[in-house]
Amino acid sequence: MTTIQLNAEVLRNLSVVAEDENLLKRVAKYLRKLVAEKENSTQMTKEEFYAKLERGERAYEQGECHEMLPDENLTTYLKRLGYDI
């Protein structure tokens, strides 16, 4: 579905909801929640993502990483690193 089609569908449905004040309040509350989620999103840009990968590669090359062994679970791995679990 294209953005234009989605916009048309939202507007069609909104015209039905607009006739009922209670439904309209619920829609407004949900939209505020969606906007807040988007504003608090932890997504990073492509540039940030690739920079993070490069930092990780450098750390790995310099031996600054810890490797989880194939037969380890997370608890065993963290205990091996010295965490008290």
Protein Blocks (a to p, Z undefined) as FASTA:
>chain_A
ZZklmmmmmmmmmmmmmmpmklmmmmmmmmmmmmmmmmmpcbdcfklmmmmmmmmmmmmm
nopaccddfkbcfklmmmmnopaZZ
